[in-house]
């Protein structure tokens, strides 16, 4: 069953592309027609591409890997932050820090610095500093939180990147391509889809358009996480059953030995009983 449908995408305005003069010829296969100087995206192809991307995202989540969402444009920020948080995935909605993927160890140092500041605040060291120092550290902490707060738990490179507007996030896309990280993206008619592994042709400027696509993709990720959880529960149950079976084997062996001993004792006592009965018969 498709995760979205033509009518749903049409209502959200996913079919509106950019002006004809701003188009990228590489998007020609996904353009249905031109109306009033604006390209109209073929939503039948968008439905298919959403399903392909959603299935791939589901498998990534099922394997326990992370997807990094990137959207720094104003109309996409809040939607991406909300949807990514709902499936416990990292996201970047402020400025993309150059080298975040290609120079990941340096980014991790900045995150550790933020953690150290938190530690100072927790153990009381913070209160012994002067007001000027406290103000400086607080400002530094706020800046780090703004830029890196959402990736604080990202201890290794993400397994995939989900981008809204590949033109605006071209640095992130280039870094991912360089490292061989798969890129999922909402691609409008003014963008180049050639460097995108899983492209979704759609309007990347309208809030409703972004939201309907994010809903479908995040729902797929949530399914993958649930399936992973269920598999882990099944594995745990199977392991516990195996351990119980192993524990039961010695018990059964001991019980069998005891029965054998009781049988042997009964056989030894039987002749004695017959000898005792013989004189009485005479």
Secondary structure, 3 states (H helix, E strand, C coil): CCCCCHHHHHHHCCCEEEEHHHCCHHHHHHEEEEECCEEEECHHHHHHHHHHHHHHHHHHHHCCCCEEEECCCHHHHHHHHHHHHHCCCCEECCCCCCCCCCCHHHHHHHHHHHHHHHHHHHHCHHHHCCHHHHHHHHHHHHHHHHHHHHHCCCCCCCCEEEEECCCCCHHHHHHHHHHCCEEEEEECCCCCCCCCCEEEECCCCCHHHHHHHHHHHHHHHHHHHHHHHHHHHHHHHHHHHHHHHHHHHHHHHHHHHHHHHHHHHHHHHHHHHHHHHHHHHC
